[in-house]
Amino acid sequence: MKRSITFALVLAGAAALVTQPIRADDYKIGAVNTIRLLEQSPQAESMRTQIEKEFAPKDRELVAAQKKLKDMEDRLAKDAAIMSETERRNLERDIINDRRELKRSQDEFREDLTFRRNEEMAKIQKEIIEAIQSVSKQGGFDVVLTEGVIYASPKVDITAQVVDALKKRPGAAATPAPAAAPAPAPKQ
């Protein structure tokens, strides 16, 4: 029993000598705000503009179809009393069919828009990760944190450096325009 206690004490002493405390001064830590990167990178601005252009014609079609449907509904509400039974039934049927078609088109539009945004976002995220890694290696960082950081002092925040690196990448706009709002979702 005495022998095992002595052995445990010797083992604990040896472990204490072998392990040294880790000091924060030994590591260079950085933090990146990915939301700010997505707002400020020229690649994200370019993606927003491209998607807006791509989906603007379909958005205009949906707005026109909504207006046409509203006009038909207003006509029915206003003139129902003076319409013949057949004319009123045909208009009601047309309204129901147009409403169904509009809803289907809006759902399809939203799905296509979401798919394209996700597709382009995946490309941008890959570029952002590469830029973070490049800046981290060049800056000699041991650890760079992104998600889940509640606070990072300006001393360790390297977001601006990553944005600058993204601006220097091929395909980045020389002077990005102010962030444009995405195409408005059609009203239902």
N, CA and C atoms as a LAMMPS dump frame, in Angstrom:
ITEM: TIMESTEP
0
ITEM: NUMBER OF ATOMS
564
ITEM: BOX BOUNDS ff ff ff
-5.0000000000000000e+02 5.0000000000000000e+02
-5.0000000000000000e+02 5.0000000000000000e+02
-5.0000000000000000e+02 5.0000000000000000e+02
ITEM: ATOMS id mol type element x y z
1 1 1 N 0.827 -1.177 0
2 1 2 C 0 0 0
3 1 3 C 0.874 1.244 0
4 2 1 N 1.895 1.226 0.88
5 2 2 C 2.791 2.344 0.978
6 2 3 C 3.56 2.515 -0.336
7 3 1 N 3.869 1.392 -0.944
8 3 2 C 4.61 1.401 -2.196
9 3 3 C 3.781 2.04 -3.322
10 4 1 N 2.477 1.758 -3.398
11 4 2 C 1.621 2.315 -4.442
12 4 3 C 1.405 3.815 -4.238
13 5 1 N 1.347 4.266 -2.982
14 5 2 C 1.197 5.693 -2.715
15 5 3 C 2.472 6.42 -3.126
16 6 1 N 3.609 5.834 -2.834
17 6 2 C 4.887 6.43 -3.198
18 6 3 C 5.008 6.488 -4.718
19 7 1 N 4.638 5.415 -5.38
20 7 2 C 4.688 5.361 -6.842
21 7 3 C 3.777 6.439 -7.438
22 8 1 N 2.581 6.616 -6.886
23 8 2 C 1.632 7.626 -7.372
24 8 3 C 2.2 9.021 -7.193
25 9 1 N 2.847 9.283 -6.069
26 9 2 C 3.443 10.587 -5.818
27 9 3 C 4.602 10.856 -6.767
28 10 1 N 5.413 9.853 -7.012
29 10 2 C 6.534 10.002 -7.945
30 10 3 C 5.996 10.259 -9.353
31 11 1 N 4.977 9.546 -9.749
32 11 2 C 4.368 9.701 -11.071
33 11 3 C 3.764 11.1 -11.219
34 12 1 N 3.095 11.579 -10.186
35 12 2 C 2.495 12.916 -10.218
36 12 3 C 3.584 13.978 -10.307
37 13 1 N 4.669 13.801 -9.585
38 13 2 C 5.783 14.753 -9.63
39 13 3 C 6.422 14.782 -11.003
40 14 1 N 6.602 13.628 -11.611
41 14 2 C 7.192 13.548 -12.946
42 14 3 C 6.287 14.209 -13.974
43 15 1 N 4.998 13.985 -13.844
44 15 2 C 4.049 14.604 -14.764
45 15 3 C 4.083 16.116 -14.631
46 16 1 N 4.22 16.611 -13.422
47 16 2 C 4.281 18.055 -13.194
48 16 3 C 5.536 18.647 -13.824
49 17 1 N 6.635 17.921 -13.803
50 17 2 C 7.877 18.413 -14.391
51 17 3 C 7.817 18.396 -15.918
52 18 1 N 7.158 17.375 -16.471
53 18 2 C 7.102 17.225 -17.924
54 18 3 C 6.165 18.257 -18.547
55 19 1 N 5.011 18.453 -17.946
56 19 2 C 4.042 19.392 -18.52
57 19 3 C 4.336 20.792 -18.026
58 20 1 N 4.311 21.727 -18.944
59 20 2 C 4.523 23.117 -18.581
60 20 3 C 3.229 23.868 -18.851
61 21 1 N 2.965 24.866 -18.084
62 21 2 C 1.732 25.619 -18.32
63 21 3 C 1.768 26.309 -19.685
64 22 1 N 0.619 26.377 -20.315
65 22 2 C 0.51 27.035 -21.618
66 22 3 C 0.224 28.505 -21.365
67 23 1 N 0.989 29.346 -22.002
68 23 2 C 0.796 30.785 -21.832
69 23 3 C 0.192 31.356 -23.108
70 24 1 N -0.688 32.328 -22.936
71 24 2 C -1.328 32.954 -24.091
72 24 3 C -0.311 33.706 -24.946
73 25 1 N 0.789 34.139 -24.343
74 25 2 C 1.811 34.867 -25.093
75 25 3 C 2.476 33.985 -26.143
76 26 1 N 2.361 32.683 -25.989
77 26 2 C 3 31.752 -26.907
78 26 3 C 2.213 31.561 -28.202
79 27 1 N 0.986 32.037 -28.252
80 27 2 C 0.129 31.808 -29.413
81 27 3 C -0.403 33.12 -29.962
82 28 1 N -0.555 33.167 -31.259
83 28 2 C -1.135 34.337 -31.904
84 28 3 C -2.541 33.94 -32.358
85 29 1 N -3.541 34.617 -31.813
86 29 2 C -4.932 34.281 -32.068
87 29 3 C -5.592 35.426 -32.829
88 30 1 N -6.425 35.072 -33.797
89 30 2 C -7.176 36.062 -34.565
90 30 3 C -8.643 35.693 -34.601
91 31 1 N -9.471 36.66 -34.958
92 31 2 C -10.912 36.426 -35.069
93 31 3 C -11.41 37.093 -36.35
94 32 1 N -12.407 36.477 -36.972
95 32 2 C -12.974 36.997 -38.207
96 32 3 C -14.487 37.061 -38.056
97 33 1 N -15.068 38.165 -38.456
98 33 2 C -16.51 38.344 -38.454
99 33 3 C -17.028 37.986 -39.852
100 34 1 N -17.57 36.793 -40.007
101 34 2 C -17.987 36.316 -41.326
102 34 3 C -19.174 37.096 -41.876
103 35 1 N -20.026 37.585 -41.004
104 35 2 C -21.168 38.38 -41.482
105 35 3 C -20.657 39.659 -42.14
106 36 1 N -19.696 40.294 -41.501
107 36 2 C -19.106 41.501 -42.079
108 36 3 C -18.407 41.192 -43.395
109 37 1 N -17.769 40.035 -43.471
110 37 2 C -17.123 39.633 -44.731
111 37 3 C -18.148 39.517 -45.851
112 38 1 N -19.28 38.903 -45.547
113 38 2 C -20.313 38.733 -46.569
114 38 3 C -20.945 40.069 -46.962
115 39 1 N -20.937 41.027 -46.063
116 39 2 C -21.488 42.343 -46.385
117 39 3 C -20.492 43.188 -47.18
118 40 1 N -19.201 43.04 -46.907
119 40 2 C -18.207 43.946 -47.466
120 40 3 C -17.401 43.379 -48.631
121 41 1 N -17.447 42.088 -48.851
122 41 2 C -16.616 41.535 -49.916
123 41 3 C -17.188 41.875 -51.291
124 42 1 N -16.32 42.195 -52.227
125 42 2 C -16.8 42.511 -53.578
126 42 3 C -17.443 41.293 -54.251
127 43 1 N -17.022 40.101 -53.866
128 43 2 C -17.611 38.895 -54.444
129 43 3 C -19.089 38.777 -54.069
130 44 1 N -19.416 39.088 -52.82
131 44 2 C -20.814 39.013 -52.38
132 44 3 C -21.64 40.094 -53.073
133 45 1 N -21.096 41.28 -53.231
134 45 2 C -21.804 42.36 -53.926
135 45 3 C -22.055 41.972 -55.377
136 46 1 N -21.052 41.404 -56.002
137 46 2 C -21.189 40.954 -57.387
138 46 3 C -22.267 39.876 -57.503
139 47 1 N -22.289 38.96 -56.547
140 47 2 C -23.291 37.899 -56.548
141 47 3 C -24.693 38.489 -56.424
142 48 1 N -24.872 39.444 -55.51
143 48 2 C -26.197 40.055 -55.325
144 48 3 C -26.666 40.727 -56.618
145 49 1 N -25.767 41.477 -57.257
146 49 2 C -26.105 42.171 -58.495
147 49 3 C -26.448 41.184 -59.609
148 50 1 N -25.643 40.14 -59.723
149 50 2 C -25.856 39.134 -60.761
150 50 3 C -27.204 38.434 -60.58
151 51 1 N -27.515 38.042 -59.371
152 51 2 C -28.772 37.342 -59.112
153 51 3 C -29.962 38.279 -59.327
154 52 1 N -29.797 39.533 -58.928
155 52 2 C -30.878 40.501 -59.132
156 52 3 C -31.175 40.656 -60.623
157 53 1 N -30.129 40.78 -61.435
158 53 2 C -30.31 40.89 -62.888
159 53 3 C -30.954 39.629 -63.458
160 54 1 N -30.479 38.5 -62.998
161 54 2 C -30.962 37.213 -63.511
162 54 3 C -32.447 36.997 -63.226
163 55 1 N -32.908 37.436 -62.053
164 55 2 C -34.279 37.152 -61.655
165 55 3 C -35.243 38.334 -61.844
166 56 1 N -34.748 39.481 -62.28
167 56 2 C -35.607 40.654 -62.461
168 56 3 C -36.722 40.434 -63.49
169 57 1 N -36.451 39.815 -64.648
170 57 2 C -37.539 39.628 -65.614
171 57 3 C -38.689 38.756 -65.065
172 58 1 N -38.347 37.695 -64.398
173 58 2 C -39.386 36.818 -63.826
174 58 3 C -40.147 37.548 -62.725
175 59 1 N -39.445 38.376 -61.948
176 59 2 C -40.097 39.156 -60.898
177 59 3 C -41.096 40.13 -61.52
178 60 1 N -40.707 40.774 -62.613
179 60 2 C -41.622 41.697 -63.289
180 60 3 C -42.852 40.959 -63.823
181 61 1 N -42.646 39.754 -64.357
182 61 2 C -43.773 38.942 -64.834
183 61 3 C -44.75 38.635 -63.701
184 62 1 N -44.21 38.283 -62.548
185 62 2 C -45.069 37.958 -61.404
186 62 3 C -45.84 39.18 -60.916
187 63 1 N -45.192 40.323 -60.91
188 63 2 C -45.87 41.553 -60.495
189 63 3 C -47.006 41.875 -61.477
190 64 1 N -46.746 41.703 -62.776
191 64 2 C -47.785 41.947 -63.784
192 64 3 C -48.952 40.965 -63.615
193 65 1 N -48.642 39.719 -63.323
194 65 2 C -49.7 38.719 -63.124
195 65 3 C -50.514 39.055 -61.87
196 66 1 N -49.864 39.543 -60.833
197 66 2 C -50.593 39.957 -59.623
198 66 3 C -51.538 41.111 -59.926
199 67 1 N -51.065 42.061 -60.709
200 67 2 C -51.892 43.218 -61.065
201 67 3 C -53.092 42.77 -61.891
202 68 1 N -52.854 41.88 -62.848
203 68 2 C -53.946 41.371 -63.688
204 68 3 C -54.991 40.665 -62.823
205 69 1 N -54.53 39.836 -61.895
206 69 2 C -55.45 39.119 -61.007
207 69 3 C -56.247 40.102 -60.154
208 70 1 N -55.585 41.109 -59.626
209 70 2 C -56.28 42.113 -58.799
210 70 3 C -57.321 42.852 -59.618
211 71 1 N -56.976 43.192 -60.856
212 71 2 C -57.931 43.871 -61.739
213 71 3 C -59.162 42.996 -61.986
214 72 1 N -58.93 41.705 -62.195
215 72 2 C -60.054 40.781 -62.412
216 72 3 C -60.93 40.69 -61.161
217 73 1 N -60.293 40.617 -59.989
218 73 2 C -61.053 40.544 -58.734
219 73 3 C -61.847 41.826 -58.497
220 74 1 N -61.235 42.981 -58.816
221 74 2 C -61.932 44.262 -58.671
222 74 3 C -63.122 44.333 -59.626
223 75 1 N -62.922 43.868 -60.845
224 75 2 C -64.008 43.86 -61.844
225 75 3 C -65.161 42.988 -61.368
226 76 1 N -64.834 41.826 -60.816
227 76 2 C -65.879 40.927 -60.307
228 76 3 C -66.635 41.591 -59.158
229 77 1 N -65.903 42.213 -58.252
230 77 2 C -66.551 42.859 -57.103
231 77 3 C -67.437 44.025 -57.546
232 78 1 N -66.985 44.764 -58.528
233 78 2 C -67.703 45.952 -58.972
234 78 3 C -68.887 45.622 -59.89
235 79 1 N -68.67 44.677 -60.81
236 79 2 C -69.672 44.427 -61.856
237 79 3 C -70.45 43.13 -61.679
238 80 1 N -70.282 42.413 -60.596
239 80 2 C -70.949 41.115 -60.421
240 80 3 C -72.46 41.235 -60.545
241 81 1 N -73.013 42.318 -60.046
242 81 2 C -74.466 42.474 -60.056
243 81 3 C -75.027 42.669 -61.46
244 82 1 N -74.231 43.248 -62.361
245 82 2 C -74.751 43.507 -63.707
246 82 3 C -74.283 42.483 -64.741
247 83 1 N -73.484 41.51 -64.326
248 83 2 C -72.992 40.476 -65.236
249 83 3 C -74.03 39.373 -65.38
250 84 1 N -73.958 38.709 -66.522
251 84 2 C -74.808 37.528 -66.681
252 84 3 C -74.228 36.412 -65.819
253 85 1 N -75.025 35.423 -65.513
254 85 2 C -74.588 34.298 -64.671
255 85 3 C -73.384 33.591 -65.299
256 86 1 N -73.453 33.359 -66.583
257 86 2 C -72.361 32.672 -67.298
258 86 3 C -71.085 33.51 -67.267
259 87 1 N -71.22 34.801 -67.538
260 87 2 C -70.054 35.682 -67.541
261 87 3 C -69.42 35.737 -66.146
262 88 1 N -70.233 35.835 -65.102
263 88 2 C -69.734 35.874 -63.728
264 88 3 C -69.029 34.568 -63.366
265 89 1 N -69.637 33.429 -63.713
266 89 2 C -69.02 32.12 -63.43
267 89 3 C -67.686 31.975 -64.159
268 90 1 N -67.643 32.392 -65.419
269 90 2 C -66.393 32.306 -66.19
270 90 3 C -65.303 33.178 -65.57
271 91 1 N -65.67 34.371 -65.128
272 91 2 C -64.699 35.253 -64.49
273 91 3 C -64.215 34.67 -63.166
274 92 1 N -65.131 34.111 -62.383
275 92 2 C -64.734 33.471 -61.111
276 92 3 C -63.782 32.305 -61.373
277 93 1 N -64.084 31.511 -62.387
278 93 2 C -63.231 30.374 -62.742
279 93 3 C -61.851 30.873 -63.186
280 94 1 N -61.836 31.936 -64.002
281 94 2 C -60.558 32.504 -64.451
282 94 3 C -59.738 33.032 -63.264
283 95 1 N -60.417 33.658 -62.312
284 95 2 C -59.729 34.18 -61.122
285 95 3 C -59.119 33.027 -60.331
286 96 1 N -59.874 31.971 -60.132
287 96 2 C -59.371 30.805 -59.381
288 96 3 C -58.171 30.192 -60.096
289 97 1 N -58.281 30.021 -61.415
290 97 2 C -57.177 29.43 -62.183
291 97 3 C -55.94 30.326 -62.169
292 98 1 N -56.157 31.64 -62.347
293 98 2 C -55.018 32.569 -62.349
294 98 3 C -54.366 32.638 -60.972
295 99 1 N -55.157 32.599 -59.919
296 99 2 C -54.626 32.621 -58.556
297 99 3 C -53.762 31.374 -58.316
298 100 1 N -54.254 30.229 -58.753
299 100 2 C -53.511 28.969 -58.595
300 100 3 C -52.205 29.021 -59.386
301 101 1 N -52.28 29.511 -60.624
302 101 2 C -51.09 29.605 -61.474
303 101 3 C -50.081 30.604 -60.893
304 102 1 N -50.582 31.718 -60.369
305 102 2 C -49.696 32.714 -59.763
306 102 3 C -48.982 32.138 -58.55
307 103 1 N -49.698 31.433 -57.706
308 103 2 C -49.086 30.824 -56.52
309 103 3 C -48.016 29.819 -56.93
310 104 1 N -48.309 29 -57.929
311 104 2 C -47.334 28.024 -58.415
312 104 3 C -46.091 28.738 -58.955
313 105 1 N -46.301 29.798 -59.713
314 105 2 C -45.174 30.551 -60.273
315 105 3 C -44.344 31.223 -59.184
316 106 1 N -45.016 31.767 -58.164
317 106 2 C -44.298 32.397 -57.049
318 106 3 C -43.471 31.373 -56.281
319 107 1 N -44.046 30.213 -56.039
320 107 2 C -43.306 29.163 -55.323
321 107 3 C -42.092 28.716 -56.132
322 108 1 N -42.288 28.547 -57.428
323 108 2 C -41.191 28.146 -58.313
324 108 3 C -40.101 29.226 -58.329
325 109 1 N -40.513 30.474 -58.384
326 109 2 C -39.573 31.6 -58.368
327 109 3 C -38.739 31.593 -57.094
328 110 1 N -39.398 31.447 -55.962
329 110 2 C -38.679 31.439 -54.672
330 110 3 C -37.703 30.259 -54.594
331 111 1 N -38.126 29.099 -55.055
332 111 2 C -37.238 27.92 -55.03
333 111 3 C -36.018 28.149 -55.919
334 112 1 N -36.246 28.673 -57.136
335 112 2 C -35.134 28.932 -58.054
336 112 3 C -34.182 29.979 -57.483
337 113 1 N -34.749 31.032 -56.9
338 113 2 C -33.944 32.09 -56.307
339 113 3 C -33.108 31.559 -55.144
340 114 1 N -33.725 30.795 -54.285
341 114 2 C -33.014 30.218 -53.137
342 114 3 C -31.9 29.275 -53.608
343 115 1 N -32.204 28.458 -54.595
344 115 2 C -31.198 27.534 -55.122
345 115 3 C -30.001 28.297 -55.677
346 116 1 N -30.255 29.346 -56.479
347 116 2 C -29.159 30.118 -57.071
348 116 3 C -28.342 30.851 -55.999
349 117 1 N -29.033 31.429 -55.017
350 117 2 C -28.31 32.11 -53.936
351 117 3 C -27.408 31.135 -53.201
352 118 1 N -27.936 29.97 -52.872
353 118 2 C -27.136 28.962 -52.162
354 118 3 C -25.952 28.504 -53.003
355 119 1 N -26.183 28.324 -54.291
356 119 2 C -25.125 27.899 -55.2
357 119 3 C -23.993 28.93 -55.236
358 120 1 N -24.355 30.197 -55.386
359 120 2 C -23.351 31.26 -55.43
360 120 3 C -22.705 31.472 -54.059
361 121 1 N -23.49 31.335 -52.997
362 121 2 C -22.961 31.515 -51.642
363 121 3 C -21.897 30.459 -51.339
364 122 1 N -22.091 29.252 -51.822
365 122 2 C -21.099 28.195 -51.603
366 122 3 C -19.754 28.58 -52.245
367 123 1 N -19.816 29.173 -53.44
368 123 2 C -18.585 29.608 -54.114
369 123 3 C -17.9 30.716 -53.302
370 124 1 N -18.694 31.66 -52.825
371 124 2 C -18.138 32.779 -52.06
372 124 3 C -17.551 32.289 -50.74
373 125 1 N -18.239 31.386 -50.085
374 125 2 C -17.728 30.861 -48.813
375 125 3 C -16.388 30.165 -49.014
376 126 1 N -16.247 29.463 -50.123
377 126 2 C -14.972 28.798 -50.419
378 126 3 C -13.865 29.849 -50.584
379 127 1 N -14.174 30.928 -51.3
380 127 2 C -13.185 31.998 -51.468
381 127 3 C -12.844 32.66 -50.138
382 128 1 N -13.857 32.846 -49.303
383 128 2 C -13.635 33.475 -47.993
384 128 3 C -12.73 32.6 -47.133
385 129 1 N -12.981 31.31 -47.127
386 129 2 C -12.147 30.392 -46.341
387 129 3 C -10.704 30.428 -46.84
388 130 1 N -10.536 30.422 -48.164
389 130 2 C -9.183 30.488 -48.72
390 130 3 C -8.493 31.792 -48.328
391 131 1 N -9.236 32.903 -48.36
392 131 2 C -8.654 34.201 -47.994
393 131 3 C -8.294 34.234 -46.505
394 132 1 N -9.153 33.687 -45.659
395 132 2 C -8.857 33.642 -44.217
396 132 3 C -7.598 32.82 -43.973
397 133 1 N -7.498 31.682 -44.634
398 133 2 C -6.316 30.832 -44.462
399 133 3 C -5.057 31.546 -44.947
400 134 1 N -5.163 32.227 -46.067
401 134 2 C -4.008 32.942 -46.609
402 134 3 C -3.552 34.057 -45.666
403 135 1 N -4.497 34.875 -45.208
404 135 2 C -4.166 35.964 -44.287
405 135 3 C -3.605 35.398 -42.984
406 136 1 N -4.174 34.31 -42.515
407 136 2 C -3.72 33.687 -41.266
408 136 3 C -2.284 33.188 -41.386
409 137 1 N -1.967 32.547 -42.501
410 137 2 C -0.606 32.04 -42.705
411 137 3 C 0.384 33.194 -42.844
412 138 1 N 0.006 34.203 -43.632
413 138 2 C 0.89 35.353 -43.819
414 138 3 C 1.104 36.123 -42.52
415 139 1 N 0.077 36.176 -41.679
416 139 2 C 0.18 36.903 -40.417
417 139 3 C 0.766 36.088 -39.294
418 140 1 N 1.021 34.817 -39.546
419 140 2 C 1.62 33.961 -38.525
420 140 3 C 0.666 33.614 -37.385
421 141 1 N -0.606 33.51 -37.689
422 141 2 C -1.591 33.177 -36.652
423 141 3 C -1.584 31.682 -36.383
424 142 1 N -1.721 31.329 -35.114
425 142 2 C -1.812 29.928 -34.722
426 142 3 C -3.262 29.449 -34.766
427 143 1 N -4.175 30.331 -34.395
428 143 2 C -5.597 29.994 -34.362
429 143 3 C -6.384 31.205 -34.848
430 144 1 N -7.372 30.944 -35.723
431 144 2 C -8.297 31.999 -36.145
432 144 3 C -9.701 31.482 -35.919
433 145 1 N -10.479 32.257 -35.179
434 145 2 C -11.843 31.875 -34.826
435 145 3 C -12.837 32.637 -35.698
436 146 1 N -13.96 31.984 -36.021
437 146 2 C -15.002 32.68 -36.784
438 146 3 C -16.322 32.611 -36.02
439 147 1 N -17.052 31.556 -36.188
440 147 2 C -18.384 31.437 -35.598
441 147 3 C -18.31 31.292 -34.086
442 148 1 N -19.287 31.847 -33.411
443 148 2 C -19.379 31.673 -31.972
444 148 3 C -18.54 32.645 -31.163
445 149 1 N -17.863 33.581 -31.818
446 149 2 C -17.074 34.566 -31.095
447 149 3 C -18.016 35.692 -30.686
448 150 1 N -18.152 35.896 -29.417
449 150 2 C -19.051 36.929 -28.917
450 150 3 C -18.364 38.289 -28.96
451 151 1 N -17.098 38.31 -28.666
452 151 2 C -16.343 39.563 -28.693
453 151 3 C -14.919 39.275 -29.143
454 152 1 N -14.413 40.162 -29.975
455 152 2 C -13.009 40.106 -30.372
456 152 3 C -12.493 41.538 -30.399
457 153 1 N -11.443 41.794 -29.678
458 153 2 C -10.888 43.146 -29.65
459 153 3 C -10.3 43.464 -31.025
460 154 1 N -10.176 44.722 -31.342
461 154 2 C -9.587 45.103 -32.627
462 154 3 C -8.162 44.55 -32.806
463 155 1 N -7.517 44.263 -31.699
464 155 2 C -6.157 43.728 -31.742
465 155 3 C -6.11 42.35 -32.413
466 156 1 N -7.164 41.553 -32.256
467 156 2 C -7.171 40.205 -32.83
468 156 3 C -8.128 40.071 -34.012
469 157 1 N -8.939 41.103 -34.296
470 157 2 C -9.911 41.039 -35.392
471 157 3 C -9.189 41.274 -36.72
472 158 1 N -9.157 40.254 -37.57
473 158 2 C -8.463 40.352 -38.857
474 158 3 C -9.445 40.431 -40.029
475 159 1 N -10.701 40.761 -39.74
476 159 2 C -11.721 40.819 -40.786
477 159 3 C -11.338 41.79 -41.89
478 160 1 N -10.86 42.978 -41.537
479 160 2 C -10.487 43.984 -42.545
480 160 3 C -9.376 43.46 -43.453
481 161 1 N -8.431 42.731 -42.879
482 161 2 C -7.344 42.17 -43.69
483 161 3 C -7.891 41.138 -44.68
484 162 1 N -8.868 40.353 -44.233
485 162 2 C -9.454 39.345 -45.118
486 162 3 C -10.256 40.02 -46.227
487 163 1 N -10.989 41.092 -45.894
488 163 2 C -11.733 41.84 -46.921
489 163 3 C -10.755 42.39 -47.952
490 164 1 N -9.644 42.943 -47.5
491 164 2 C -8.626 43.457 -48.428
492 164 3 C -8.091 42.339 -49.319
493 165 1 N -7.862 41.171 -48.741
494 165 2 C -7.374 40.033 -49.528
495 165 3 C -8.417 39.608 -50.556
496 166 1 N -9.693 39.649 -50.191
497 166 2 C -10.758 39.288 -51.128
498 166 3 C -10.848 40.301 -52.27
499 167 1 N -10.599 41.569 -51.964
500 167 2 C -10.637 42.608 -52.998
501 167 3 C -9.517 42.434 -54.011
502 168 1 N -8.424 41.817 -53.596
503 168 2 C -7.269 41.631 -54.487
504 168 3 C -7.401 40.372 -55.344
505 169 1 N -8.374 39.531 -55.054
506 169 2 C -8.533 38.282 -55.805
507 169 3 C -9.054 38.564 -57.215
508 170 1 N -8.715 37.699 -58.162
509 170 2 C -9.227 37.867 -59.524
510 170 3 C -10.76 37.808 -59.517
511 171 1 N -11.354 38.656 -60.324
512 171 2 C -12.809 38.653 -60.424
513 171 3 C -13.486 39.557 -59.417
514 172 1 N -12.723 40.137 -58.493
515 172 2 C -13.31 41.054 -57.516
516 172 3 C -13.469 42.415 -58.177
517 173 1 N -14.567 43.075 -57.896
518 173 2 C -14.813 44.403 -58.451
519 173 3 C -13.78 45.369 -57.88
520 174 1 N -13.293 46.281 -58.718
521 174 2 C -12.278 47.236 -58.265
522 174 3 C -12.847 48.163 -57.193
523 175 1 N -14.01 48.715 -57.441
524 175 2 C -14.672 49.557 -56.453
525 175 3 C -16.109 49.082 -56.342
526 176 1 N -16.423 48.319 -55.324
527 176 2 C -17.768 47.784 -55.219
528 176 3 C -18.787 48.891 -54.991
529 177 1 N -19.93 48.728 -55.653
530 177 2 C -21.038 49.67 -55.47
531 177 3 C -21.69 49.407 -54.122
532 178 1 N -22.465 50.38 -53.626
533 178 2 C -23.165 50.128 -52.363
534 178 3 C -24.072 48.919 -52.492
535 179 1 N -24.256 48.231 -51.392
536 179 2 C -25.048 47.001 -51.402
537 179 3 C -26.451 47.274 -51.912
538 180 1 N -26.836 46.522 -52.931
539 180 2 C -28.183 46.64 -53.487
540 180 3 C -29.098 45.667 -52.781
541 181 1 N -30.313 46.095 -52.601
542 181 2 C -31.286 45.203 -51.95
543 181 3 C -31.65 44.103 -52.93
544 182 1 N -31.854 42.884 -52.437
545 182 2 C -32.243 41.807 -53.331
546 182 3 C -33.616 42.088 -53.923
547 183 1 N -33.904 41.464 -55.039
548 183 2 C -35.188 41.656 -55.707
549 183 3 C -36.303 41.347 -54.721
550 184 1 N -37.326 42.215 -54.677
551 184 2 C -38.396 41.989 -53.708
552 184 3 C -39.157 40.716 -54.043
553 185 1 N -39.534 40.003 -53.012
554 185 2 C -40.313 38.79 -53.194
555 185 3 C -41.716 39.204 -53.607
556 186 1 N -42.299 38.514 -54.571
557 186 2 C -43.627 38.869 -55.008
558 186 3 C -44.643 38.652 -53.888
559 187 1 N -45.641 39.54 -53.881
560 187 2 C -46.69 39.428 -52.863
561 187 3 C -47.644 38.306 -53.243
562 188 1 N -48.176 37.686 -52.225
563 188 2 C -49.13 36.606 -52.496
564 188 3 C -50.534 37.108 -52.409
